[in-house]
Amino acid sequence: MFDVFCVMHLPFSLFLSLKYLKPKRTLLSIASVMSVIGVMLGVAVMVIVISVMTGFDDMWRDKILSFNAHLVVRQFGAIDDPENIVGRVERLEGVTGAAPLIQGLVFVQREGQVYTPIARGVLPEQETKVSRIPENIVDGTYYLEDDEIIIGRDLAFQMGVSVGDEVLVYSPQSFASADEFHLPEELTVSGIFELGMWDFDMGYVLTSLETARELYNMEDGVHAVQVMTSDPYHAETTARLISSELGSEYIVQTWMELNHQLFAALRVEKNLMLFILIFIVLVAAFGIASTLINTTYQKTREIGLLKAIGFSSGSIMRVFFWQGCIEGVAGTAAGIGLGRLALHYRNDLLQFLSNRLNLDLLPKELYHLSEIPATTTGTDILLISIVALMICMLAGLLPAMRAAHLDPVRALRYE
């Protein structure tokens, strides 16, 4: 009764392909199940790896935006009137805050050891508008006077300093003149910040604007103005507004332009990883192809009989093409589900393996991560699904073409 119902409501080629997936003696063909499992594992690996890489991409973006403003306004040379620029910029639509900035390389000396971070001279009360550093002080306080300095956690560890210690800070301008010697600034560590990104925690220190001017022999003015926007992913629109307001003598750069090399590298790495993982699905697709080829040999007499009673080559071809599609859809759907499940328990699995193997698989002091980041987007799932289904359909095409070109006379004589 069920078979009659299926024949009445399904195309014959689809009905026959479903029959071939269910042999007489078993619920499902073991070969078909193994083919579906192969596709499932390949798709699951793709979902897991691409989601983790997308998570790392989002994490780097978040850490960069926690340290850097969304836009930087510069002029050829120093900006002589930063208060005017800040006021004009803050009145524009989409701008949530602006603050002046002096930035450059310095030499920091502590007990005979010299380190070369980048110093940022800021106005403490305005810096809170454009940076999350005040929210990420892990020791001491966010306090900057003329003789105070705030440093990153990794740099503090390397130097062996803590809150209250004094360091000597030189600027490259100290060595610019052979007949004039500039004494270093003796600054006291008032706070230590941690953003969780080694480049920032190791490579930057913060001082007051006045201290930075003394280091760089600037009587007034600043190097740039930092600007925070309401939406960092539409910073280009605000950048155009600022350029129109200030004129062509000012250069406005977005955070994406300033970090384009990092994001380009992440994008290339993600694309290469997707390309490499496609071969896992290709291997699984060979399982589908071998299963269908075996089925065509087993059903040679039936194929010959169908062609003898008038079924076209296209109808016969669709029988095996449908079978490949069904296995591909089942494997892809199961793979997406398995991948999402593994991502949900990824950190539990990481903790289990760390405990069982007695190893720290993700050292926090090295990666600044307590768990594996992962972000699963609909675009990534759609792309993986399309790639996997196309490969599976192509895998079913060769056996389907072989079945379609069988000679009915020879097929009926097949033993």
C-alpha positions in Angstrom: 0.0 0.0 0.0 2.9 2.4 0.9 4.6 1.7 -2.4 1.4 2.4 -4.3 1.0 5.7 -2.4 4.5 6.7 -3.2 4.1 5.9 -6.9 1.0 8.0 -7.1 2.6 11.0 -5.4 6.3 10.9 -6.4 8.0 11.0 -9.8 8.9 7.4 -10.8 12.7 8.2 -10.9 12.6 9.5 -7.4 10.5 6.6 -6.2 12.9 4.1 -7.7 15.9 5.8 -6.2 14.3 5.5 -2.8 13.7 1.8 -3.4 17.3 1.3 -4.3 18.4 3.0 -1.0 16.3 0.4 0.9 17.3 -3.2 0.0 14.9 -6.0 0.6 16.7 -7.6 3.5 17.8 -4.5 5.4 16.3 -1.1 6.4 19.1 0.8 4.6 22.0 0.0 2.3 25.2 -0.2 4.4 27.1 1.3 1.5 24.7 4.2 1.3 24.9 4.7 5.1 28.7 4.8 5.0 28.6 7.3 2.1 26.3 9.6 4.1 28.5 9.3 7.1 31.5 10.3 5.0 29.8 13.4 3.7 28.5 14.1 7.3 32.0 14.1 8.7 33.5 16.2 5.9 30.8 18.8 6.3 31.0 18.8 10.1 34.8 19.5 9.9 34.1 22.3 7.5 31.5 23.9 9.8 33.7 23.6 12.8 36.9 25.0 11.2 35.2 27.8 9.4 33.2 28.8 12.5 36.3 28.9 14.6 38.2 30.9 12.1 35.3 33.4 11.9 35.3 33.5 15.7 38.9 34.4 15.7 38.3 37.1 13.0 35.5 38.6 15.2 37.7 38.4 18.3 40.6 40.3 16.6 38.1 43.0 15.4 36.7 43.4 18.9 40.2 43.7 20.4 41.4 46.2 17.8 38.3 48.3 18.4 38.8 48.1 22.1 42.2 49.8 21.7 41.8 51.9 18.5 39.2 54.5 17.6 37.1 53.9 14.5 38.6 56.8 12.6 41.9 58.8 12.7 42.2 62.3 11.4 45.7 63.5 10.4 47.2 66.4 8.7 50.5 66.8 6.8 52.6 67.7 9.8 51.1 68.4 13.2 47.5 69.5 13.8 48.0 72.9 15.4 44.4 73.5 16.7 43.1 70.1 17.9 40.4 71.6 20.1 38.8 73.2 17.0 39.0 69.9 15.0 37.5 67.9 17.9 34.6 70.4 18.3 33.8 70.4 14.5 34.0 66.6 14.3 31.9 65.9 17.3 29.0 68.0 15.8 28.8 65.7 12.8 26.1 62.9 12.5 27.4 59.5 13.5 30.2 60.7 15.7 30.0 59.8 19.3 33.4 61.1 20.5 36.7 62.6 19.5 40.1 63.0 21.3 43.5 64.4 20.4 46.5 62.0 20.1 50.3 62.1 20.1 51.9 58.8 19.2 55.4 57.6 18.5 58.2 55.2 19.3 59.9 55.6 22.7 62.7 53.8 24.6 61.8 52.7 28.1 64.7 51.8 30.4 64.4 49.7 33.5 67.4 48.3 35.4 69.7 48.3 32.4 67.1 46.8 30.0 65.7 48.9 27.2 62.3 48.3 25.6 60.8 50.0 22.5 57.0 50.4 22.9 54.9 53.0 21.2 53.8 55.9 23.5 50.4 57.4 23.2 49.9 60.9 24.6 46.3 61.4 25.5 43.9 63.6 27.4 42.6 61.2 30.1 39.1 62.7 30.4 38.6 62.6 26.6 40.3 59.3 26.0 37.4 57.5 27.7 35.3 58.5 24.7 37.4 56.7 22.1 39.1 53.8 23.9 38.2 51.0 26.3 41.6 51.0 28.0 40.1 52.8 31.1 37.7 49.8 31.4 40.6 47.3 31.2 42.9 48.4 33.9 43.8 45.2 35.8 46.2 46.8 38.4 46.4 50.3 39.7 44.1 53.1 38.4 43.5 55.0 35.2 45.4 58.1 36.3 47.7 60.2 34.2 49.4 63.3 35.4 52.6 64.9 34.0 54.8 62.2 35.6 52.5 59.1 35.3 52.5 56.3 32.8 50.2 53.3 32.1 51.6 50.2 30.4 50.4 46.9 29.0 50.4 43.8 31.1 52.8 41.8 28.9 55.3 44.7 28.8 55.0 45.1 32.6 55.8 41.4 33.0 58.8 41.6 30.7 60.2 44.6 32.5 59.4 43.3 35.9 57.6 46.4 37.0 54.4 47.0 39.0 52.3 49.9 40.0 54.4 52.5 41.8 57.7 51.6 40.1 59.6 54.3 38.1 60.9 53.9 34.5 63.0 56.2 32.3 61.5 57.1 29.0 63.5 58.5 26.0 62.2 59.6 22.7 64.1 59.3 19.4 64.3 63.1 19.3 66.7 62.9 22.2 69.4 61.7 19.8 68.5 64.0 16.8 71.0 66.7 17.7 74.7 66.0 18.2 75.3 69.2 20.2 72.2 69.0 22.5 71.4 66.3 25.0 67.9 65.7 26.3 67.4 64.1 29.7 64.9 61.2 29.8 61.5 61.6 31.5 61.3 59.7 34.8 57.7 58.4 35.0 55.8 56.4 37.6 53.6 53.4 36.6 50.1 54.3 37.8 48.2 51.5 36.1 48.5 48.3 34.0 46.0 47.5 31.3 45.2 44.2 29.6 43.3 43.9 26.3 44.1 40.3 25.6 46.0 41.0 22.4 49.8 40.7 22.6 50.6 43.5 20.1 48.8 46.0 22.4 49.6 44.6 25.8 53.3 44.4 24.9 53.7 47.3 22.5 52.0 50.3 23.9 52.2 52.7 26.9 50.0 55.7 27.7 51.1 59.1 29.0 49.5 62.5 29.4 49.4 64.8 26.4 51.9 67.2 28.0 54.4 64.5 28.8 54.2 63.3 25.2 54.8 66.9 24.0 57.9 67.1 26.1 59.2 63.8 24.8 58.7 64.9 21.2 59.7 68.6 21.7 56.3 69.9 20.7 55.2 73.2 22.1 51.6 72.6 21.1 49.5 70.7 18.6 49.0 66.9 18.2 49.8 64.2 15.7 46.2 63.2 15.1 42.6 63.2 16.4 40.8 59.9 17.2 37.1 59.6 16.3 34.6 57.1 17.6 31.5 56.5 15.5 28.1 54.9 16.3 28.7 52.0 13.9 32.3 50.9 13.3 31.2 48.8 10.2 29.9 52.0 8.5 32.9 54.1 9.4 33.5 55.0 5.8 30.3 57.0 5.6 31.3 59.1 8.6 34.8 59.4 7.2 33.4 61.0 4.1 31.4 63.5 6.2 34.5 64.4 8.2 36.5 64.9 5.0 33.8 67.2 3.6 33.8 69.2 6.8 37.5 69.6 7.3 38.7 69.8 3.7 41.3 68.1 1.6 44.3 69.1 3.8 43.2 66.5 6.3 43.5 62.7 5.9 40.8 60.5 7.4 41.5 56.8 7.8 39.2 54.1 9.0 40.2 51.3 11.4 39.8 48.8 8.5 42.2 50.7 6.4 44.8 51.0 9.2 44.5 47.2 9.8 43.9 46.0 6.3 47.0 43.7 6.3 45.8 41.7 9.3 42.2 41.3 8.0 43.5 40.5 4.5 45.7 37.8 6.0 42.7 36.4 8.0 40.5 36.4 4.9 43.1 34.6 2.8 43.7 32.1 5.5 40.0 31.4 5.8 39.6 31.0 2.1 42.6 28.7 1.8 41.3 26.6 4.7 37.9 26.3 3.0 39.6 25.2 -0.2 41.7 22.6 1.6 38.6 21.2 3.5 36.7 20.8 0.3 39.0 17.8 -0.5 37.6 16.1 2.6 34.1 16.3 1.0 35.6 15.2 -2.3 36.9 12.0 -0.7 33.5 11.4 0.8 31.9 12.0 -2.6 34.0 9.2 -4.1 32.2 6.9 -1.6 28.8 8.1 -3.1 30.2 7.5 -6.6 31.4 4.0 -5.8 28.1 3.1 -4.1 26.1 4.2 -7.2 28.5 2.4 -9.6 28.0 -0.7 -7.6 24.2 -0.2 -7.7 24.2 0.2 -11.4 26.0 -3.1 -11.8 23.6 -4.8 -9.4 20.5 -3.4 -11.2 21.8 -3.9 -14.8 18.9 -6.3 -15.7 16.3 -4.0 -14.2 17.7 -1.0 -16.1 17.6 -3.0 -19.3 14.0 -4.0 -18.6 13.0 -0.4 -18.0 14.6 0.8 -21.2 13.0 -2.1 -23.1 9.5 -1.1 -22.0 10.1 2.5 -23.1 11.8 4.4 -20.3 14.1 7.1 -21.7 17.8 7.4 -20.9 17.0 10.7 -19.1 14.5 8.9 -16.8 17.1 6.2 -16.0 19.8 8.8 -15.4 17.5 10.7 -13.0 17.1 7.5 -10.9 20.7 7.4 -9.9 21.2 11.2 -9.9 18.3 11.4 -7.4 20.1 8.8 -5.3 23.3 10.8 -5.2 21.3 14.0 -4.3 19.5 12.2 -1.5 22.7 10.9 0.0 24.3 14.3 -0.4 21.4 16.2 1.2 21.2 13.7 4.1 25.0 13.9 4.7 25.1 17.7 4.5 22.2 18.2 6.9 23.6 15.7 9.3 27.1 17.3 9.0 25.8 20.7 9.8 23.9 19.4 12.8 27.0 17.5 14.0 29.2 20.5 13.5 26.9 22.8 15.4 26.7 20.3 18.2 30.5 20.0 18.4 30.8 23.8 18.4 28.3 24.0 21.3 30.4 21.6 23.4 33.8 22.7 22.0 35.1 24.2 25.3 33.8 21.3 27.4 35.7 18.9 25.0 38.8 21.1 25.2 38.6 21.0 29.0 38.1 17.2 29.0 41.1 16.6 26.7 43.3 19.0 28.8 42.4 17.0 32.0 42.8 13.6 30.4 46.1 14.4 28.7 47.3 16.6 31.6 48.2 19.3 29.1 47.1 22.9 28.7 46.0 22.9 25.1 45.1 26.6 25.1 47.5 28.4 27.5 45.9 31.6 28.6 49.2 33.4 29.1 50.2 32.7 25.5 46.9 33.1 23.6 45.0 35.3 26.2 42.0 33.0 25.6 40.1 31.1 28.2 38.0 29.4 25.5 37.9 28.7 21.8 36.0 31.5 19.9 33.5 30.4 17.3 31.0 32.3 15.2 28.6 30.4 12.9 27.1 32.7 10.2 24.3 31.9 7.9 26.5 32.9 4.9 29.2 30.3 5.9 26.6 27.6 6.4 25.0 28.4 3.0 28.4 28.3 1.2 29.4 25.0 2.8 26.0 23.5 2.0 26.2 24.6 -1.7 29.7 23.3 -2.1 29.0 20.0 -0.5 25.7 19.4 -2.5 27.4 20.4 -5.8 30.2 17.9 -5.1 27.7 15.1 -4.2 25.6 15.8 -7.2 28.6 15.7 -9.5 29.7 12.4 -7.8 26.3 10.9 -8.8 26.5 12.2 -12.3 29.0 9.7 -13.7 27.2 6.5 -12.5 23.9 8.1 -13.7 25.4 8.6 -17.2 26.7 5.0 -17.3 23.2 3.7 -16.4 21.6 5.9 -19.0 23.8 4.6 -21.8 23.4 0.9 -21.1 22.2 -1.1 -24.1 18.9 -2.7 -23.2 19.7 -6.0 -25.1 23.1 -6.4 -23.4 21.6 -5.4 -20.1 18.9 -8.1 -20.3 21.5 -10.7 -21.1 23.6 -9.6 -18.1 24.3 -12.4 -15.6 
